[in-house]
């Protein structure tokens, strides 16, 4: 299997370098052998709709032989088809809350930035909690202003207020992400969020949207909004976190969700005035493998039965080869995120050239890779080989038109020697790309290349 990194089909214009380039051998294979165009972007490879593919995802999907959904896409699909309501961890958490008359608290970034969280996820989660019969549902809203306009939070919170009018949820507190989502161990910041959610310490209000506007009027925008606590008619917080409550942290990105999770569940910090609570704590995705007692709604997929695993299980020998820039892709990613070699698996690494940018050496190490591969093919030692030519992607990233033309020409020349040697030594060749650089264009797959067509 020869993987042409970043090699895509374009619109046959002057900017379509694979089309305009000098690639007579590749063109002859397409004309002579069965071939097709594949989609290597968006949901076709487990990415959000419309998102460009990349080398990591491409190799992961090729090696798995199926679509491997990324965290955000898995969640989006579950939200879209309402299967989130059958998520085992969510079902257990809500059942626990209902049976034990406990509160359910949703923590996370209320924003349409799409980097750490999704409001659509929060909306659906509050709906599902209501459908499950949970009566006490609260949202602790972290304001953005970093991945969004600094004054957009009021609008986002207003949308949330309108949505939860149709279910049992209520906003319990509001605070800027500067405090609640710190990741630099500024525990004094984290303590403000902790005290707000656990102790109800903050500016008391019965109108959280109005309180945000007041913050704007005072020159404090979303990211830095000081603690705001929603109180009832008697001045008491409507939904502080209590022992035994259910927490569902709906941020899908983990880096800025760890510190507040740590002080709520993992370790006491008496010097900072923060102590852990016995909580039923859920996270959307895995936040830290060392955390104890976590319930993860969307855990990491164990990508099993990859091509390499199947080859090894049948007692066959395999080889992975690439130059430095793509070595991890034909090994770790192609094996579904596995570092260890399989039985009878060998790997050959060819060093990439030491140049500042690859437009200075468009051929990169392709010819050395080719020479080593030809030598291995002649040994007839391996039953399966995965080979990567990095040029299309790495030189493509430079944007240098003439350099990219040289890169695809070099790959075509190397491809000829590799495929012809493979045919002469009893191998069948498959040529595929991992993604199209740098767009959502389709990619080629040429298969069943044998001694005779």
N, C-alpha and C positions, 0 to 999 in steps of 0.2 A: 504494500500500500504506500503510494507516494502522495504526500500531503503538500500541496502547493500553497503555502501560507499567503493569505491575502489576495488570492487569484480569483477575480470575479468577472462576470459578464456585464458589460456596460451597454450603452445606447449606440454604439458604433460611431461615435463622434470622434473628433480629434483628441478629446480628453480620455477616450477609452483606450488605455495603453495596451491592454492585453489584445485588443482587436487591431490596433494600429501597429503593434510591435512586430518584431521579426521572430515569429514563432512557428516556423514551417513544420517542425516535428509534432508539436502539440496539435496543430491544425490537421495534420494527416491522420492522427489518431481519432480525432473527433469525426472526421469524414469516413473513417473505415470501421470503427467499432461502436457497439451500443453505448449510448451516452444520454445523459439527461441534465437538466438544470435543477438544482436544489436551492431551497431557501434557508439561509443561515443567519437570520436576524429575527428579532421580536419573539413572539410566542412559539415560533417554529423550533427554536432552540432553548426555550425556557426563560427567555427574557421578557420584560414588559413590552407590550405591543408598540411597534415602531422603533424600538431601540436597536442600534447597530450591533451586529455580532462582533465577536473578538476572538482572539486565538485561544484563550483559556476555555471559553464556553464551547467553541467549535471542537476542540480536541476532546473535551469531556463528553459531548454528545456523540461524536464519531466512535470513541472507545466504548461508550455504553450501548451503542446501537439503538438508542431511543432518546426521546426528549427528557432531559434532566431539568426540572423546573427550579429556578432560583427562588429564594425565600419569598420575595415580594410577589412573584408571579403565583406561587402556590397559594398565598393568602388571597390575592386578588381573585383567583378562580374560585376559591371557597366562598368568598363574599358574593361573587357574581351568581353562583348557582345555589346559594343558600346552604351549601353543605357545611359551612362553618357551624351551623346549628347542631350538626352531628359530630363535631370534633370531640373525640373522647375526653381529652383533658378539660375542655370547656364544659362539656356535659357534667363531668364529675364535680367540677368546681361550683357550678350553679346549683346542682343537687345538694351539695354540702351546705351551701348558704341557705337554701330553702328549708332543708330538714332541721338545721340548727338555728334558724332565725338570725342569721348573720348578714351583715352588710356586704355589698359588693362595691369595690372601688376601682374605677378605671383611671389609671395614671398614664400620662403621656403628652406628647406635643400636639396641640390643636392647631393645625397648620395645613396648608395646601402646598407646602414646599416639596413634599414627596421624598425628602432625603432621609428622614428618620421615622416618619409615621404617615398615616393616611386618615383623613377625617372620615372617609367612607368606611374604613375599618371600624372606627369608633361608633359611627351611626349604627352599623349593623350589629355590633356587639351589644349596644344598649337595647336594641330591639330584641335580640335573642334572649338577653337576661330577663326582659319583661315577659316574653313568651314563655319562659321557663317558670314563671310565677314568683320571681324574686321581687320583693316589695321595696327593699331599701337599696337603691342603686345610685351611686355618686360618681361624679367626674371631677378629678383634680387636674385642672387644665394648665399645661405649661405653654407659655406664649413664645412665639418664634422670633421674627424680626431679623433673623440672620440669613435664612434661606428664602425669606419673603420680605416684602416691604415692611419697614419698621413700624408702620401704623396700620397694618392689615389685620392685626389680631382681633380688633373690635368686631370687624365684619365676620371673621371666622367664628368668634364666640357667639355672635348674634345668630348665625346660621345653626349652631349647635343648640342654642336655646329653643329655636323654632322646631328643630327636629325632635328634641326630647319632650316637647309638649304632648307628643303622641305616645309616650311610653312612661315608665316609672322612674326615669333617671332625673337627677338634679345636679347642678353644678355646686360642688362643695367648696372649692378653692381655686385661686388663680395665682400664678407666679411666673416670672420670666425664666427662660431656659438658662440664663446666666447663673442662676442659683440651683435650680432643680436638675440641670443636665451638665453640671461641671464635670470635667474629666481630668483636671489637673491637681486633684487632691487639695483643693481649697475648701477645707472642711467647714470653714466659717460660712461659706456660701451655701453649702449643702445643708447646714444646720437650719438656715432660714426655711428651706423647703420642708425639712423634717418637722420642725416645730409647727409649721403651718398645717401640715396634713395630720399630724399626730396629736398636737396640743391645741390646735385652733388659734395659733398666735398670728395675727395679721390685722390689717385694716378691716374692721367689721363693716359689712354692708348688706343690704337686702337687694341690691341691684348691681350685679357684677359687671354688666356691660357698661353701666354708667360709671362705675369705679375705674374702668379702663380709660374711658374718655377723660376722667379727672386726672389720671396719670399722664395722658398725653398733654393735657393743659398745663401740667407741671413740668413738662419737658422730658418725661421719662417714657421711652418707647418700649415696644413689646419685649425685647430680649431682657430688659432690665427692670421690668415691672416688679415692684416690691410685693410681699405677700398680701393677698386679699382673701378674706374668709367670708363666706356667705353665711349669714346668721338668720335665725327665725325671729318671730315677733317678740320673743322674750330676750333676744340678744345672744342666744346660744348657737354655736356652730351647728349647721344642719347635718354635717356628715364627717366628723373626724374619724380617723382610723383607730379601731379598737382591737384588743386582743381577740384572736380567732376569726377576724374578718377575712374575706377573700379579696386579694389584690390581683388585678389583671393589668399588667403594664403593656400597653398596646404599641409601643415603639418597636418596629421591626429591626432597626439598626441598634446594635448593642453598645457601642463604645461610650455613648453619653447616658446610658441607662444604668451603668454598673454602680456608680458611687452611691446613689440614693438607694438602690437595691441592697448594696452591701451593708449600709447602716440600719436598714429596716430588718434585715434577715440574717446577715452573716457574722458580724462582729460588733461587740459593744465598743463604744468610744466614750468612756466616762469623762475623759479630759475635755471632750467637746460637748458633753451633755447629751449624748445620743446613745440609746440602748436598743437592742433588737427586740422585736415583738414576736410572739408565736402567731404566725399568719399562714393562711393558705395562699401561697404566692405563685402566681402564674406569669409567664412571659410569652410574648408572641414567638420569639426565636430563642435559641440558646444564647445566654448572655456571657457565661463563663463556665467552663467545664469543671472548675473547682468548687462552684457553689453547691451547697447542700440543700435538699428539700425543695428544689424548684420543680414546678410543673410547666413543661414547655408545650405550647399549643402546636407549633410547627417546628419539629425537631429536624436536624440535618438528615438528609437522605443517606442511607447506606447504599452507595451505588455498587450493587453486586452484579455478578454475571457479566462483567465487562468482557470485551473481546480477548484481552490478555488473560483473564481468569479462565475463560473457556478453553483457550489454547493450552494453557498449563494443565487444566483438569484432564485433558485428553492426552497428556504425556508428550506433548509436542514442544519443540524448541522455538524460541522467538528472539528477535533482535529489535532494539529500538536505536535509531541513530538520528542525530541532528547536530547542528553547531550550537554554540553556547546560548544564543538568544532564544532558541526554541527547544532546548534540551528538556526543560521541565514540562513542556507541553506534550512531547511524545512519551514521556515517562509518567510523571505524577498525574497530570490531568487526563491523559489517555487511559490511565488505569483507574479512573474514577476517584482521584484524590488519595491514592495509595502511594506511599513512599517506597515500601519494600518491593524488591524484585520478586517475580514469580519463579517457581521452579523452572529451570532450563531457560530462563530469560537472561539475555546479555544486553549490555548497553554500550554504545560507543559515542563519546563526546568529541566533537571537533571544535577547537577554539575559534571563536569569531575574531575578526581582525581588530587590532587596536587602533581604531581611527575615531576622530571626534564625532563624525556623522557618516552614515553609510553611503551618502551620495559621493563621498570621496573614494569609495571602493565598492561600486554597485554589485560586483560579483560576490562580495563578502567571502565566505569560505566554501561556496557551492562546489567548486571544482575539486577541492580536497575531500569534501563529503562524498562527491560522486566517485572519486578514485577509491576511497575506502569501501564504499558500497559495492562497487564492481568486484573488488577483491573478495568480499564476503559472499556475493552471489555465486562466484565461481567455485567456492568451497562446497556449495549445496548443503550447508550444515543446518540451516534454519528452515522451519516449516512456515513461519510467518514473520514478516518484516514490516515495521512501520518506519518510514523515512520522511523527514521534513526538509523542505527547501524554504529558507526564511526570507528570501530576497523580496518577494512581492509585497510583503507586509512591512519589513524593516526599511527598505529603500523607499517604499511608497509613502511612509510617514514623513520623509524629508520634503516631499512635494516638488522635488527637482525632476522635471519632465525628462530631460535627456538621460539622467541617471537611472530613472525607472525603466526607460527603454533598454538601457544596457543590462539592467537587472533581469528583465523578463527574457531577454535574448540569452543570457548566461544560463538561466534556469532551463530554457528549451534545449540548449546544447547538452546540458547535464542529463536532462530527462531522457534524451535519445540514448545516451550510453547506458544508463541504468535500465531502461525498459528493454532495449535490445539484448543486453546481457542476461536479464531475467528470462526472457523468452528462450534464449539459447540454452539456458540451464534448467529448463523444465518448470519455471515459475509462471503463474498467471498474475498479471499486474492490474491493479486498480488505481486510478488517478482521481484524486478528490481535493477540494480546497476546504479549509476550515472556516473561512469567512471571506467576504469581499472587502478589500481595503479601499477607501474608508467609508463605505456606504452600506445600504441595505440591499445591494444588488444580489442577484442569484449567483450561484457558484457551480462549477462543472463537476460532473462525475463521469469518468470514462472507465468502463469495466470489461472484463473478459478479454484482456489483451494477452493473446497466446501466440505460439509459434505460427499458427495459421488462423486467420480471422474466423 
